Amino acid sequence: MSFTYDAVGATRENGVCPPGFHPLHVRTRIGEGEGVFRRAAEAVMTWEMHRALGVGIDASSDRAAPGVDVTVTLAGVIRAPCRVVWTVEEYRRVGWAYGTLSGHPECGEEAFVVERTGDGTVWLTVNAFSRGAKWYARAGGPATRGLQHAYARRCGAVLRRLCGESD
């Protein structure tokens, strides 16, 4: 199966949005310190954050890595096949992005990156670009994009909870 868009890997650069796509950029404070950073990084890299969101995750590996196929299932009905396009595992920055495959209701890419800034604050950034691929995603228009923003904000809230910080 091949990707459903041309700009594969474009989420590596925050703010990049190919023509004809809608951008998404949500940054959430998770907590502070090395322990919170390591816990958040592990939860993102092992699909734990996504599973804690209540979505189904069927991945070809226990850990995000380029080429890993992932199918996200929403409400037990909507299946969204994706493939990991890049990962980053640096001293203060850990995360990955996946791109949509045929059958996904959207077309585009989404990145989940945990970062620890110089003052020790830990952040989750969800960076994406997308457009509707299935008729119901296109018909939803702004409502579909609103749901995507709500999902990205929920990722941050769930990760903060997993790392022991209160909302």
Backbone as CSV, one residue per row, in Angstrom:
resi,resn,N_x,N_y,N_z,CA_x,CA_y,CA_z,C_x,C_y,C_z
1,MET,0.839,-1.176,0.000,0.000,0.000,0.000,0.888,1.244,0.000
2,SER,0.502,2.232,-0.777,1.306,3.448,-0.841,0.586,4.609,-0.150
3,PHE,1.355,5.660,0.130,0.805,6.844,0.774,-0.195,7.534,-0.154
4,THR,-1.136,8.243,0.445,-2.202,8.903,-0.323,-1.912,10.388,-0.584
5,TYR,-0.673,10.803,-0.374,-0.291,12.206,-0.556,1.183,12.238,-0.966
6,ASP,1.631,13.344,-1.515,2.994,13.439,-2.046,4.038,13.938,-1.051
7,ALA,3.660,14.784,-0.109,4.626,15.453,0.769,5.013,14.580,1.963
8,VAL,5.402,13.346,1.712,5.737,12.405,2.781,6.946,12.929,3.567
9,GLY,6.781,13.030,4.879,7.840,13.515,5.751,7.796,14.996,6.045
10,ALA,6.851,15.719,5.485,6.806,17.179,5.630,6.557,17.644,7.061
11,THR,5.993,16.800,7.930,5.740,17.219,9.315,7.019,17.332,10.133
12,ARG,8.151,16.920,9.589,9.428,17.111,10.303,9.648,18.593,10.604
13,GLU,9.135,19.442,9.740,9.286,20.891,9.899,7.963,21.476,10.372
14,ASN,7.924,21.999,11.598,6.701,22.628,12.098,6.275,23.745,11.166
15,GLY,4.982,23.822,10.923,4.442,24.897,10.113,4.376,24.615,8.627
16,VAL,4.925,23.486,8.175,4.854,23.149,6.756,3.488,22.544,6.467
17,CYS,2.797,23.124,5.508,1.488,22.616,5.094,1.408,22.705,3.571
18,PRO,1.418,21.554,2.905,1.348,21.570,1.438,0.065,22.245,0.946
19,PRO,0.091,22.824,-0.234,-1.103,23.454,-0.801,-2.261,22.465,-0.880
20,GLY,-3.456,22.954,-0.540,-4.659,22.130,-0.601,-4.952,21.342,0.661
21,PHE,-4.083,21.471,1.672,-4.273,20.768,2.941,-4.571,21.774,4.047
22,HIS,-5.127,21.298,5.141,-5.406,22.131,6.309,-4.361,21.829,7.385
23,PRO,-3.744,22.870,7.966,-2.731,22.640,8.998,-3.356,22.402,10.366
24,LEU,-2.611,21.733,11.205,-2.980,21.552,12.611,-1.698,21.646,13.417
25,HIS,-1.719,22.428,14.467,-0.558,22.557,15.353,-1.090,22.789,16.764
26,VAL,-0.921,21.797,17.624,-1.388,21.895,19.009,-0.221,21.535,19.921
27,ARG,0.107,22.431,20.839,1.206,22.210,21.779,0.629,22.221,23.191
28,THR,0.937,21.172,23.968,0.394,21.022,25.317,1.522,20.808,26.319
29,ARG,1.471,21.555,27.412,2.448,21.365,28.491,2.108,20.068,29.222
30,ILE,3.087,19.175,29.354,2.886,17.879,29.993,3.350,17.905,31.445
31,GLY,4.418,18.604,31.742,4.961,18.665,33.106,6.384,19.175,33.060
32,GLU,7.178,18.739,34.056,8.555,19.205,34.145,9.480,18.073,34.544
33,GLY,10.698,18.146,34.052,11.756,17.264,34.496,12.036,16.075,33.603
34,GLU,13.219,15.513,33.852,13.707,14.375,33.075,12.790,13.169,33.189
35,GLY,12.274,12.891,34.398,11.390,11.735,34.586,10.109,11.848,33.778
36,VAL,9.510,13.021,33.774,8.290,13.244,32.992,8.603,13.111,31.503
37,PHE,9.740,13.657,31.083,10.128,13.553,29.674,10.284,12.089,29.258
38,ARG,11.027,11.317,30.031,11.248,9.908,29.683,9.938,9.129,29.665
39,ARG,9.065,9.373,30.636,7.777,8.673,30.706,6.909,9.038,29.506
40,ALA,6.859,10.336,29.180,6.053,10.793,28.041,6.597,10.222,26.736
41,ALA,7.918,10.231,26.575,8.535,9.711,25.355,8.190,8.239,25.170
42,GLU,8.272,7.468,26.234,7.964,6.034,26.138,6.492,5.813,25.795
43,ALA,5.608,6.588,26.397,4.170,6.447,26.124,3.842,6.778,24.669
44,VAL,4.537,7.748,24.096,4.298,8.108,22.698,4.896,7.058,21.766
45,MET,6.092,6.612,22.042,6.784,5.691,21.129,6.189,4.277,21.125
46,THR,5.480,3.903,22.190,4.947,2.527,22.304,3.443,2.452,22.101
47,TRP,2.824,3.507,21.593,1.382,3.559,21.314,0.543,3.667,22.585
48,GLU,1.170,3.718,23.778,0.412,3.769,25.027,-0.493,4.994,25.089
49,MET,0.004,6.149,24.656,-0.818,7.356,24.677,-2.061,7.158,23.819
50,HIS,-1.885,6.614,22.621,-3.025,6.410,21.727,-4.027,5.413,22.315
51,ARG,-3.532,4.333,22.871,-4.448,3.351,23.477,-5.210,3.961,24.656
52,ALA,-4.532,4.814,25.433,-5.185,5.473,26.568,-6.248,6.469,26.118
53,LEU,-6.168,6.907,24.864,-7.200,7.789,24.298,-8.502,7.030,24.060
54,GLY,-8.404,5.697,24.014,-9.588,4.889,23.755,-9.752,4.491,22.308
55,VAL,-8.733,4.730,21.488,-8.796,4.289,20.095,-8.125,2.925,19.989
56,GLY,-8.563,2.149,19.011,-7.909,0.877,18.762,-6.626,1.099,17.992
57,ILE,-5.579,0.377,18.361,-4.291,0.461,17.661,-3.862,-0.949,17.298
58,ASP,-3.674,-1.171,16.012,-3.125,-2.429,15.519,-1.862,-2.066,14.761
59,ALA,-0.699,-2.366,15.356,0.575,-1.966,14.769,1.430,-3.191,14.471
60,SER,2.250,-3.091,13.429,3.123,-4.201,13.047,4.370,-4.290,13.924
61,SER,4.511,-3.382,14.897,5.619,-3.397,15.845,5.146,-2.788,17.161
62,ASP,5.800,-3.171,18.258,5.459,-2.622,19.573,5.954,-1.198,19.765
63,ARG,6.779,-0.724,18.842,7.386,0.598,18.963,7.369,1.295,17.601
64,ALA,7.160,2.594,17.612,7.168,3.368,16.367,8.550,3.322,15.724
65,ALA,8.564,3.067,14.432,9.793,3.059,13.630,9.384,3.267,12.176
66,PRO,10.240,3.870,11.378,9.886,4.057,9.972,9.485,2.732,9.318
67,GLY,8.372,2.774,8.579,7.878,1.594,7.887,6.879,0.764,8.670
68,VAL,6.676,1.066,9.947,5.705,0.328,10.753,4.297,0.714,10.302
69,ASP,3.487,-0.287,10.004,2.089,-0.044,9.636,1.233,-0.006,10.891
70,VAL,0.318,0.960,10.931,-0.562,1.165,12.081,-1.976,1.389,11.557
71,THR,-2.933,0.669,12.116,-4.332,0.953,11.815,-4.990,1.451,13.089
72,VAL,-5.512,2.651,13.027,-6.238,3.252,14.140,-7.720,2.983,13.884
73,THR,-8.402,2.493,14.915,-9.836,2.239,14.794,-10.572,3.167,15.749
74,LEU,-11.527,3.907,15.194,-12.319,4.857,15.983,-13.728,4.314,16.156
75,ALA,-14.181,4.279,17.374,-15.541,3.832,17.709,-15.829,2.417,17.190
76,GLY,-14.773,1.640,16.979,-14.949,0.273,16.497,-15.444,0.177,15.067
77,VAL,-15.578,1.315,14.389,-16.180,1.338,13.062,-15.229,1.897,12.004
78,ILE,-14.665,3.053,12.267,-13.818,3.731,11.285,-12.393,3.202,11.407
79,ARG,-11.887,2.653,10.317,-10.515,2.139,10.267,-9.658,3.121,9.486
80,ALA,-8.521,3.474,10.069,-7.644,4.481,9.482,-6.226,3.921,9.341
81,PRO,-5.902,3.312,8.186,-4.557,2.751,7.991,-3.504,3.831,7.733
82,CYS,-2.358,3.665,8.412,-1.258,4.617,8.318,0.069,3.865,8.304
83,ARG,1.132,4.595,8.000,2.489,4.036,8.080,3.406,5.097,8.686
84,VAL,4.251,4.689,9.622,5.211,5.613,10.233,6.221,6.032,9.165
85,VAL,6.398,7.356,9.014,7.289,7.875,7.982,8.625,8.359,8.538
86,TRP,8.642,8.769,9.791,9.902,9.175,10.411,9.784,9.085,11.929
87,THR,10.928,8.951,12.569,11.006,9.007,14.028,12.175,9.907,14.398
88,VAL,12.154,10.386,15.636,13.274,11.142,16.181,13.452,10.684,17.627
89,GLU,14.682,10.386,18.001,15.004,10.016,19.387,16.303,10.714,19.753
90,GLU,16.153,11.942,20.211,17.285,12.774,20.608,17.243,13.008,22.113
91,TYR,18.260,13.657,22.627,18.385,13.904,24.064,17.159,14.625,24.644
92,ARG,16.637,15.607,23.943,15.510,16.402,24.446,14.285,16.344,23.538
93,ARG,14.273,15.434,22.573,13.176,15.402,21.592,12.961,13.970,21.119
94,VAL,11.724,13.469,21.280,11.387,12.096,20.895,9.995,12.099,20.263
95,GLY,9.845,11.367,19.165,8.517,11.270,18.573,8.541,10.638,17.204
96,TRP,7.434,10.762,16.515,7.267,10.122,15.211,6.098,10.750,14.469
97,ALA,6.008,10.398,13.191,4.868,10.826,12.370,4.419,9.659,11.522
98,TYR,3.113,9.631,11.271,2.615,8.649,10.308,1.817,9.337,9.227
99,GLY,1.803,8.671,8.066,1.086,9.180,6.917,-0.045,8.242,6.552
100,THR,-1.035,8.788,5.899,-2.233,8.021,5.561,-1.991,7.096,4.370
101,LEU,-2.656,5.938,4.451,-2.644,4.948,3.383,-4.050,4.841,2.807
102,SER,-4.183,4.154,1.718,-5.483,3.951,1.078,-6.484,3.376,2.077
103,GLY,-7.683,3.939,2.102,-8.725,3.508,3.021,-8.889,4.412,4.225
104,HIS,-7.915,5.297,4.474,-8.006,6.249,5.593,-9.031,7.319,5.225
105,PRO,-9.866,7.757,6.189,-10.854,8.789,5.866,-10.234,10.154,5.538
106,GLU,-9.018,10.372,5.968,-8.302,11.613,5.674,-7.104,11.303,4.784
107,CYS,-6.513,12.353,4.270,-5.301,12.259,3.471,-4.318,13.233,4.094
108,GLY,-3.134,12.741,4.502,-2.146,13.637,5.085,-1.230,12.954,6.069
109,GLU,-0.674,13.752,6.970,0.355,13.262,7.884,0.167,13.909,9.251
110,GLU,0.538,13.170,10.304,0.401,13.664,11.667,1.608,13.241,12.481
111,ALA,2.187,14.189,13.221,3.366,13.945,14.047,3.038,14.162,15.516
112,PHE,3.665,13.357,16.367,3.531,13.441,17.822,4.940,13.503,18.396
113,VAL,5.333,14.676,18.914,6.699,14.871,19.382,6.695,15.410,20.809
114,VAL,7.463,14.731,21.671,7.664,15.161,23.054,9.007,15.877,23.106
115,GLU,9.011,17.050,23.747,10.235,17.842,23.816,10.407,18.391,25.220
116,ARG,11.668,18.390,25.697,12.001,19.010,26.982,12.826,20.245,26.689
117,THR,12.299,21.409,27.061,12.973,22.673,26.779,14.088,22.911,27.798
118,GLY,14.859,23.965,27.575,15.997,24.288,28.436,15.641,24.499,29.893
119,ASP,14.422,24.950,30.175,14.017,25.162,31.571,13.432,23.893,32.196
120,GLY,13.437,22.770,31.437,12.945,21.497,31.960,11.484,21.204,31.695
121,THR,10.773,22.149,31.088,9.359,21.934,30.792,9.213,20.922,29.660
122,VAL,8.259,19.993,29.820,8.013,18.943,28.835,6.733,19.287,28.077
123,TRP,6.818,19.232,26.752,5.704,19.576,25.876,5.410,18.433,24.914
124,LEU,4.146,18.275,24.562,3.747,17.425,23.446,3.270,18.350,22.340
125,THR,3.827,18.163,21.142,3.359,18.911,19.979,2.761,17.926,18.993
126,VAL,1.527,18.200,18.594,0.877,17.443,17.529,0.840,18.379,16.327
127,ASN,1.527,17.973,15.280,1.658,18.782,14.072,1.136,17.949,12.903
128,ALA,0.245,18.510,12.108,-0.345,17.712,11.026,-0.792,18.596,9.867
129,PHE,-1.034,17.930,8.759,-1.750,18.541,7.639,-2.646,17.460,7.057
130,SER,-3.839,17.868,6.651,-4.779,16.869,6.137,-5.847,17.522,5.273
131,ARG,-6.553,16.656,4.577,-7.770,17.028,3.852,-8.608,15.749,3.770
132,GLY,-9.897,15.916,3.624,-10.794,14.769,3.571,-10.513,13.881,2.376
133,ALA,-10.529,12.571,2.607,-10.355,11.609,1.513,-11.669,10.882,1.236
134,LYS,-12.382,10.511,2.275,-13.680,9.841,2.120,-14.770,10.908,2.086
135,TRP,-15.900,10.581,1.491,-16.974,11.552,1.324,-17.419,12.146,2.660
136,TYR,-17.483,11.318,3.715,-17.982,11.829,4.999,-16.977,12.773,5.666
137,ALA,-15.688,12.571,5.442,-14.684,13.496,5.975,-14.741,14.824,5.224
138,ARG,-14.936,14.760,3.906,-15.055,16.001,3.117,-16.345,16.740,3.475
139,ALA,-17.441,15.989,3.641,-18.731,16.611,3.952,-18.712,17.291,5.313
140,GLY,-17.916,16.771,6.231,-17.827,17.341,7.573,-17.165,18.696,7.615
141,GLY,-16.312,18.993,6.628,-15.656,20.294,6.520,-15.070,20.789,7.824
142,PRO,-15.474,21.991,8.270,-14.939,22.568,9.502,-15.208,21.700,10.743
143,ALA,-16.304,20.961,10.757,-16.586,20.099,11.912,-15.544,18.987,12.016
144,THR,-15.145,18.433,10.880,-14.104,17.395,10.877,-12.800,17.967,11.416
145,ARG,-12.436,19.163,10.987,-11.214,19.796,11.483,-11.319,20.111,12.969
146,GLY,-12.500,20.476,13.423,-12.704,20.710,14.854,-12.484,19.441,15.665
147,LEU,-12.943,18.312,15.137,-12.716,17.023,15.807,-11.231,16.679,15.836
148,GLN,-10.510,17.001,14.768,-9.072,16.747,14.745,-8.351,17.581,15.806
149,HIS,-8.739,18.837,15.964,-8.137,19.689,16.998,-8.474,19.163,18.392
150,ALA,-9.706,18.729,18.593,-10.102,18.170,19.885,-9.294,16.906,20.192
151,TYR,-9.064,16.078,19.187,-8.275,14.860,19.356,-6.844,15.215,19.761
152,ALA,-6.251,16.208,19.105,-4.883,16.622,19.421,-4.798,17.171,20.844
153,ARG,-5.781,17.957,21.263,-5.792,18.472,22.637,-5.953,17.331,23.633
154,ARG,-6.781,16.351,23.293,-6.980,15.193,24.170,-5.693,14.377,24.294
155,CYS,-4.917,14.281,23.226,-3.617,13.600,23.309,-2.782,14.207,24.427
156,GLY,-2.720,15.527,24.475,-1.949,16.208,25.519,-2.492,15.949,26.907
157,ALA,-3.809,16.016,27.065,-4.415,15.786,28.382,-4.174,14.349,28.856
158,VAL,-4.309,13.396,27.952,-4.096,11.991,28.309,-2.631,11.743,28.648
159,LEU,-1.716,12.312,27.872,-0.298,12.122,28.152,0.079,12.753,29.492
160,ARG,-0.471,13.914,29.783,-0.213,14.562,31.071,-0.684,13.666,32.214
161,ARG,-1.855,13.055,32.053,-2.376,12.128,33.077,-1.477,10.908,33.223
162,LEU,-1.031,10.348,32.099,-0.150,9.176,32.141,1.175,9.486,32.848
163,CYS,1.594,10.728,32.770,2.867,11.133,33.387,2.694,11.637,34.815
164,GLY,1.484,11.533,35.333,1.247,11.870,36.729,0.957,13.323,37.006
165,GLU,0.737,14.112,35.977,0.398,15.522,36.168,-1.118,15.682,36.080
166,SER,-1.678,16.570,36.859,-3.126,16.794,36.809,-3.463,17.782,35.704
167,ASP,-4.725,17.712,35.246,-5.199,18.631,34.186,-5.403,20.027,34.739
